């Protein structure tokens, strides 16, 4: 069934403003991955330390996204976009001129504020300004931005670092932020709807939860899994998570309403969304590192192998949304997860004969699957909760998306580091083993998400949520 409702030019330009800022922020998440070997020498740090440029960035983005359910209800969207643009510029200049790793890390964390605000803002515009019958198509375009940027990042970073300097990665993107700021100041117009107080306690314990888990994962690359350096952060994370859940569900104010997870369909969609991004960002980190350490590719080639997949994903994402609008969400999501599972299995199964060309082809197939399922998963979740909870779903899923990327990079980097530090043979041989475990992890997680999606759509088929009654 076709929807002929028109979308205003103002809405499209507002979306473009948020999309440009979100795209640029996400681009820098993975553009630095191909520079990790160089940065370890420049700043005299180890690989498991330098990966915090990506992991720490994603962690900060996750924490900021947790606040957006409140911020989008309390402040004008135009104001939020302006704050995001300013934060990006400040952090970008710090990174470009950083004399030490500490300054570089600080700049990345400030930049993360921009991405943490802009990505939920993009979806906020869609779910407030786009007709229901065209939400799938528009979230498909948003998904194109979110998925294209991390895949283009290594290509962009590899090209710039090979031909100029890694510092130019930050200087060259500044004009995009200026354009985004201009468009946002003119066309983003969504007034706040009012809300209660801000739950600072929940935010503190949520941040402690996320940081503890990611920190524990990062230490697993250096220490035994049963050592205090690994176990203690996980214990602290579990305690913080329990306090966060209690505070958020029993306090007078809420950071975001996690009670939306009481609907099994929402919980299954949340897990699927998490798994999709875990594999996406994790593999986008793994492949450039694997190509350099095992296949002895240059940074340029290591980044370039991701480019075709990113372009295929960009082309598929809007079509996947259109397919969901016309045929329903089950087909593109299940097809996508099946493709991702098969892609991960191919990486694992034929690893001994992998070349840069074969990696390129398999990754392209895997990216097809990711883009078929990613934006459709959040759209399906949005349409299966009462409308008053859409800001909470937006905030929660955006937060899960970034945490998945953060923990995905952390775990895959830790697995690689364990193999490199404790294995036998050459560095290439040790990296090969680490890659094998990472490919297996990506395969199993994709398969689990596929099972969750099948269960979800069977549930939706037999138990339709009565939104009007819940509202």
C-alpha positions as a printed Julia matrix, in Angstrom:
471×3 Matrix{Float64}:
  0.0     0.0    0.0
  1.49    3.33  -1.1
  1.46    6.42   1.05
  1.18    9.68  -0.88
  1.38   12.07   2.07
  3.96   14.73   1.31
  6.9    15.63   3.53
  7.63   19.35   3.73
 10.89   20.84   2.5
 11.49   22.27   5.98
 11.26   18.8    7.51
 13.65   17.36   4.93
 16.21   20.13   5.53
 15.86   19.71   9.3
 16.56   16.0    8.85
 19.56   16.84   6.67
 20.97   19.11   9.39
 20.74   16.37  12.03
 21.91   13.7    9.59
 25.06   15.61   8.61
 26.09   16.04  12.22
 25.26   12.44  13.05
 27.07   11.16   9.95
 30.23   13.13  10.71
 30.24   12.04  14.34
 29.8     8.38  13.47
 32.36    8.65  10.66
 35.04    9.53  13.18
 34.14    6.48  15.28
 35.86    4.14  12.83
 38.04    6.49  10.76
 40.75    6.25  13.41
 40.73    2.43  13.51
 43.17    2.12  10.61
 45.56    4.53  12.36
 45.83    2.42  15.54
 49.16    0.8   14.59
 50.6     4.26  13.83
 49.18    5.86  16.97
 50.68    3.16  19.18
 54.09    4.38  17.98
 53.32    8.12  17.92
 52.03    8.18  21.51
 53.95    5.12  22.78
 50.83    3.21  23.94
 49.61   -0.36  23.39
 46.81   -1.45  21.05
 44.4    -2.21  23.91
 45.01    1.34  25.18
 44.71    3.16  21.87
 41.41    1.37  21.09
 39.84    3.56  23.8
 39.78    6.29  21.13
 36.85    4.34  19.7
 35.6     2.5   22.79
 35.66    5.56  25.06
 34.0     7.65  22.38
 31.18    5.16  21.98
 30.8     4.88  25.74
 30.38    8.64  26.12
 27.92    8.7   23.22
 25.92    6.0   25.0
 25.77    7.97  28.25
 24.69   11.16  26.47
 22.01    9.28  24.54
 20.55    8.08  27.82
 19.71   11.71  28.61
 17.89   12.45  25.35
 14.5    11.1   26.46
 14.54   13.97  28.99
 16.29   16.59  26.83
 14.01   16.18  23.81
 10.97   16.71  26.03
 12.47   19.64  27.94
 14.34   21.77  25.38
 13.81   23.01  21.84
 15.33   20.68  19.27
 17.09   23.66  17.68
 18.91   24.36  20.95
 20.0    20.73  21.29
 21.37   20.76  17.74
 23.33   23.98  18.4
 24.91   22.5   21.53
 25.87   19.39  19.58
 27.51   21.42  16.8
 29.56   23.49  19.27
 30.72   20.38  21.13
 31.82   18.76  17.9
 33.89   21.75  16.78
 35.64   22.08  20.16
 36.47   18.38  20.33
 37.52   18.24  16.69
 40.09   21.02  17.07
 41.47   19.39  20.22
 41.96   16.11  18.38
 43.57   17.73  15.34
 46.14   19.56  17.48
 46.61   16.96  20.26
 50.24   16.79  21.48
 49.53   13.83  23.78
 47.24   10.8   23.87
 45.39   12.31  26.87
 44.45   15.43  24.87
 43.4    13.29  21.9
 41.21   11.16  24.18
 39.68   14.26  25.8
 38.82   15.72  22.41
 37.14   12.48  21.36
 34.98   12.49  24.5
 33.84   16.07  23.81
 33.03   15.13  20.21
 30.99   12.23  21.55
 28.55   14.71  23.1
 27.64   15.85  19.59
 26.91   12.36  18.29
 25.06   11.43  21.47
 22.65   14.32  20.87
 22.39   14.38  17.07
 21.5    10.76  16.34
 18.43   10.61  18.65
 17.49   14.09  17.36
 17.41   12.71  13.81
 14.97    9.97  14.82
 13.0    12.48  16.94
 12.38   14.56  13.82
 11.28   11.46  11.89
  8.83   10.2   14.51
  7.35   13.68  15.05
  7.21   15.05  11.51
  6.91   12.05   9.16
  3.53   10.37   8.34
  3.24    6.87   9.84
  3.0     5.23   6.43
  6.4     6.62   5.41
  8.31    6.06   8.65
  9.93    2.86   7.37
 11.34    4.63   4.3
 12.64    7.6    6.28
 14.2     5.49   9.01
 15.76    3.56   6.15
 17.46    6.78   5.08
 18.49    7.42   8.69
 19.81    3.89   8.87
 21.81    4.6    5.73
 23.51    7.47   7.55
 24.22    5.41  10.67
 25.5     2.38   8.8
 27.31    4.11   5.94
 29.41    6.33   8.21
 31.19    3.6   10.23
 31.93    1.61   7.08
 33.25    4.66   5.21
 35.31    5.67   8.25
 38.22    3.23   7.7
 38.32    4.09   3.98
 38.36    7.8    4.76
 40.86    7.41   7.6
 43.12    5.09   5.62
 43.17    7.38   2.6
 43.91   10.52   4.59
 46.53    8.96   6.9
 48.31    7.36   3.93
 48.39   10.47   1.75
 48.57   13.25   4.34
 48.45   12.94   8.14
 46.03   11.33  10.57
 45.43   14.83  12.0
 43.83   15.87   8.7
 41.06   13.36   9.42
 39.69   15.96  11.84
 40.44   19.15   9.91
 38.71   18.06   6.69
 35.31   17.42   8.29
 34.87   20.86   9.89
 33.03   22.41   6.86
 30.33   19.74   7.16
 29.6    20.87  10.72
 29.27   24.49   9.58
 26.68   23.45   6.98
 24.83   21.36   9.56
 24.76   24.27  12.03
 23.38   26.64   9.37
 20.6    24.27   8.29
 19.7    23.38  11.87
 19.41   27.02  12.95
 16.97   27.7   10.11
 14.88   24.57   9.79
 14.81   22.48  12.98
 11.58   23.47  14.74
 10.19   21.06  17.35
  9.03   22.55  20.63
  9.45   20.72  23.94
  6.41   19.02  25.43
  7.43   19.44  29.07
  8.57   16.8   31.53
  9.35   16.18  35.15
 12.69   16.47  36.88
 15.94   14.93  35.74
 17.05   11.72  37.47
 20.72   12.42  38.2
 21.11    9.32  40.38
 19.99    7.01  37.58
 22.37    8.69  35.14
 25.33    8.3   37.52
 24.7     4.61  38.07
 23.96    3.98  34.39
 27.29    5.61  33.5
 29.01    3.52  36.17
 27.39    0.38  34.73
 28.48    1.06  31.16
 31.99    2.16  32.08
 32.58   -0.79  34.41
 31.56   -3.36  31.8
 33.61   -1.78  29.03
 36.6    -1.26  31.34
 36.47   -4.88  32.45
 36.37   -6.03  28.83
 39.35   -3.83  27.94
 41.41   -5.32  30.78
 40.67   -8.84  29.54
 43.23   -8.29  26.81
 46.02   -7.96  29.39
 44.95  -10.02  32.38
 43.36  -13.39  33.13
 39.58  -13.5   32.85
 39.39  -14.5   36.53
 41.8   -11.82  37.72
 40.69   -8.97  39.95
 41.37   -6.46  37.18
 38.62   -8.1   35.11
 36.23   -9.53  37.71
 35.98   -6.48  40.0
 34.8    -4.08  37.25
 32.12   -6.59  36.24
 30.92   -6.91  39.85
 30.78   -3.13  40.18
 28.9    -3.0   36.86
 26.29   -5.5   38.02
 25.75   -3.66  41.31
 25.46   -0.32  39.48
 23.0    -1.84  37.01
 20.79   -3.08  39.86
 20.82    0.35  41.51
 20.03    2.04  38.18
 17.05   -0.22  37.52
 15.68    0.31  41.02
 16.19    4.08  40.91
 14.68    4.45  37.45
 11.59    2.39  38.25
 10.95    3.53  41.84
 12.09    7.15  41.96
  9.95   10.27  41.54
 11.81   11.09  38.34
 13.07    8.91  35.49
 16.07    9.07  33.19
 14.12    7.04  30.65
 11.21    4.69  31.13
 12.81    1.26  30.97
  9.44   -0.26  31.77
  8.91   -0.35  28.0
 10.91   -3.57  28.19
  7.96   -5.2   29.96
  6.63   -5.84  26.45
  8.42   -8.95  25.22
  8.29   -7.68  21.66
 10.21   -4.54  22.67
 12.79   -6.59  24.56
 13.36   -8.92  21.61
 13.68   -5.94  19.25
 16.14   -4.32  21.64
 18.33   -7.43  21.69
 18.19   -7.7   17.9
 19.16   -4.04  17.53
 22.03   -4.52  19.98
 23.34   -7.6   18.17
 23.16   -5.95  14.76
 25.29   -3.02  15.85
 27.67   -5.17  17.91
 28.56   -7.18  14.83
 28.55   -4.14  12.54
 30.95   -1.97  14.54
 32.96   -4.92  15.84
 33.64   -6.3   12.37
 34.33   -2.77  11.02
 37.04   -2.54  13.7
 38.33   -6.08  13.18
 38.77   -6.14   9.41
 41.23   -3.21   9.02
 43.3    -4.51  11.95
 43.18   -8.09  10.62
 44.14   -6.99   7.1
 47.18   -5.13   8.37
 48.43   -7.71  10.88
 47.58  -10.94   9.02
 47.3   -10.04   5.33
 50.01   -7.35   5.56
 47.85   -4.82   3.74
 48.59   -1.1    3.82
 46.32    1.2    5.88
 44.83    2.41   2.6
 43.91   -1.1    1.4
 42.78   -2.12   4.89
 40.25    0.71   4.86
 39.34    0.37   1.19
 38.07   -3.23   1.54
 35.11   -1.84   3.51
 34.09    0.7    0.87
 32.04   -1.52  -1.5
 30.1    -2.96   1.43
 29.34    0.51   2.74
 28.07    1.6   -0.67
 25.88   -1.48  -1.04
 24.51   -0.86   2.44
 23.79    2.78   1.56
 21.81    1.66  -1.48
 19.97   -1.11   0.35
 18.89    0.79   3.47
 16.2     3.05   1.91
 14.9     0.1   -0.13
 14.75   -2.02   3.02
 12.6     0.66   4.68
 10.34    0.88   1.63
 10.03   -2.9    1.64
  8.95   -2.79   5.28
  6.34   -0.09   4.55
  4.82   -2.13   1.74
  5.35   -5.76   2.81
  5.8    -5.63   6.58
  8.89   -5.71   8.78
  9.37   -9.46   9.18
 10.75  -10.22   5.73
 13.58   -7.64   5.51
 14.68   -8.15   9.13
 14.79  -11.96   8.94
 16.46  -11.85   5.53
 19.05   -9.4    6.86
 19.91  -11.45   9.93
 20.15  -14.63   7.85
 22.61  -12.89   5.53
 24.68  -11.61   8.46
 24.85  -15.09   9.97
 25.98  -16.57   6.67
 28.51  -13.78   6.16
 30.06  -14.35   9.59
 30.17  -18.09   8.95
 31.99  -17.53   5.65
 34.64  -15.42   7.38
 35.12  -18.19   9.93
 34.87  -21.15   7.56
 37.29  -20.03   4.84
 39.63  -17.91   6.95
 42.74  -19.79   5.79
 42.24  -18.62   2.19
 41.12  -15.06   2.9
 42.63  -12.32   0.75
 41.78   -8.63   0.65
 39.46   -9.3   -2.3
 37.63  -12.16  -0.57
 37.29  -10.09   2.61
 35.79   -7.32   0.46
 33.2    -9.65  -1.07
 32.12  -11.32   2.18
 31.95   -8.02   4.01
 29.73   -6.62   1.24
 27.34   -9.54   1.71
 27.37   -9.06   5.48
 26.63   -5.33   5.05
 23.66   -6.14   2.84
 22.22   -8.15   5.72
 22.94   -5.47   8.3
 21.19   -2.73   6.35
 18.19   -4.92   5.63
 17.55   -5.33   9.34
 18.99   -2.36  11.22
 16.68    0.65  10.77
 13.66   -1.61  10.33
 14.22   -3.04  13.81
 13.84    0.32  15.57
 10.88    1.25  13.33
  9.12   -2.0   14.2
  9.75   -1.39  17.91
  8.4     2.18  17.69
  5.18    1.04  16.07
  4.56   -1.55  18.78
  4.49    0.76  21.79
  2.03    3.51  22.76
  3.0     6.83  21.16
  3.81    8.47  24.49
  6.73    6.04  24.86
  8.39    6.79  21.51
 10.95    9.19  23.07
 11.9     6.47  25.55
 12.24    3.85  22.81
 14.32    6.32  20.77
 16.62    7.03  23.7
 16.95    3.4   24.8
 17.6     2.01  21.33
 20.05    4.79  20.45
 21.85    4.07  23.72
 21.89    0.32  23.02
 23.2     0.96  19.53
 26.2     2.86  20.81
 26.87    0.58  23.77
 26.78   -2.36  21.38
 29.44   -0.68  19.26
 31.53    0.17  22.3
 31.4    -3.28  23.85
 31.75   -4.88  20.42
 35.01   -3.08  19.71
 36.17   -3.73  23.28
 35.51   -7.46  23.16
 36.95   -8.0   19.69
 40.01   -5.9   20.56
 40.44   -7.89  23.79
 40.21  -11.22  21.96
 42.79  -10.03  19.44
 45.06   -8.69  22.2
 44.85  -11.96  24.19
 45.93  -13.91  21.13
 48.71  -11.47  20.29
 50.04  -11.32  23.86
 49.71  -14.96  24.85
 49.84  -16.98  21.65
 52.8   -18.65  19.92
 54.39  -18.07  16.54
 54.69  -14.87  14.55
 52.54  -11.79  15.15
 50.59  -12.62  12.0
 49.93  -16.17  13.24
 48.79  -14.95  16.65
 46.55  -12.32  15.03
 45.08  -15.04  12.79
 43.93  -16.97  15.87
 42.41  -13.84  17.42
 40.57  -13.13  14.21
 39.21  -16.68  14.14
 37.6   -16.31  17.56
 36.2   -12.9   16.61
 34.66  -14.24  13.39
 33.07  -17.08  15.36
 31.65  -14.61  17.88
 30.11  -12.51  15.09
 28.53  -15.64  13.58
 27.01  -16.9   16.83
 25.64  -13.51  17.85
 24.03  -12.99  14.43
 22.43  -16.43  14.62
 21.07  -15.69  18.11
 19.6   -12.39  16.9
 17.98  -14.24  14.0
 16.25  -16.6   16.43
 15.11  -13.65  18.55
 13.63  -11.92  15.48
 11.72  -15.02  14.42
 10.3   -15.35  17.94
  9.4   -11.65  17.92
  7.37  -11.76  14.72
  5.56  -14.92  15.78
  4.67  -13.11  19.0
  3.49  -10.01  17.13
  1.38  -12.17  14.84
 -0.51  -13.81  17.72
 -0.45  -11.05  20.33
 -1.11   -7.57  18.95
 -0.43   -4.74  21.38
 -3.49   -2.57  22.0
 -1.87    0.84  21.85
 -5.02    2.77  22.47
 -5.76    0.92  25.72
 -2.15    1.17  26.9
 -2.14    4.88  26.2
